[in-house]
Amino acid sequence: MKKYFLFPALALAIISCKKDRVCNCTITVQGTTISRTQTLGLPPLLNGTDTTITQPLFTINSEKKTYNKVREKDMRKTCFSTSSESINQSSNNVVPGIYTITTTQTGTKTYDCKIE
């Protein structure tokens, strides 16, 4: 009878042991990039301009994180399988008296992760 309990206990101990584990994520960003350029011009010779360009935003990157001495159960909590978040980032590039460029990126960032 003891033999029947020894093997499952040994298997459980091996499965739940702490070891180094890797979380491998693919990060996908989808959305749009809007660039607005405004120039002042020099009246009466040159008029100022206001130009807006909209482009699709699409990138795929991968990221690996190594966690030291963790159990598989704890790793599943840390290395989530799928999640997403909204992005809305703006930046300005200004040359006083000449031009202003405003770039805005909006969309969704999606994480798809697996434990190696």
N, C-alpha and C positions, 0 to 999 in steps of 0.2 A: 504494500500500500504506500509506503514511503517513496518508492520509485516513481509513482504517478504524480506526486507533488513536487519532487525534486526537479524534474525536467522543465515544467512550466515556470517554476521559480527561477531557475537558471536562465531560461530564455528571457524572462521579464527583466532580470538584472542586466543582461547584455543589451537589450533594446533601450533601456532607460539610463544607460551609462552616460556620463558627461564626456564629451569630446569636442574637438574643434569642428564647427559647421559653417557652411557658406550659404549666404542668401544671394541668389543671382536674379537681378531685376532688369526687365526691359521697360524703359521709360519712353512713352510716346506722347508728343505734344502736337495737338491739332488746333488750328484756329486761324486768325488773321493778323496781319501786321499792317498798320496804317501809318504812313509817313506824311507829315504835313510840313511843307517848306514855305516859309514866308520871307520875302526879301523886301527891303524898304525902297530901293530905287533912288534915283536922284532927279526929282521933278525940276524943270519941265522936260529934260532930255529922256530919262528912263522912268517908267512907272514901276511900282512895286508889283510883285507877283505873289500869288497864293496858290500853291499846287498841293493836291492830295493824291497819294498813290496807295492803293489797297492791294496787298499780296497775300496769297495763302501762306500759312505757317504750318510746317510739318517737319518734325524731327523725330528720329528714333535713336536712343542711346542705351547703353547697357551699363550696369553698375553691380559690382560684387562687393559684399561685405563679409568679413570673416569674424565669427564670434567664437571666443575661446571658452572651452570647458562648459558647454551648455547641454542640457538634456533636450531630446527631440521634442518633448511636449512644450518646453519653454521656447524652443526655436520656432515652433508653429505660431506662437503668440507674437513673436518678434518679427518674423518674416511672413507678413500677410500675403495672401495669394493675389488679390486684386484690390486696388483702390484708385480713386481719382480725386482731383481737386481742380478748382477753377483758377485760371491765371488772368491777371489784369495788371500789366506792368507798363509804365510810361517813363520815358527819358527825354531830356531836352539837351540840345546842343546849340549854344547861343554865341554868336559873334556880334557884340554890341554895335548897333548902327548899320549892320550889313544883312544878317539873316538869322532866322530861328528855325531849327528843325525839331519837331516833336514826333517821337515814335511811340506808338502804343501797340502792345501785343495783348490780345485777348483770346481765350480758348480754354481747352481742357488738357490737363496733364494726367496721364493714366499710368499706373504702376502695375506690372504683371510679374509677380515674383515666384520663384521656385527654390526649394531647399536642395542643395547638392550634397 
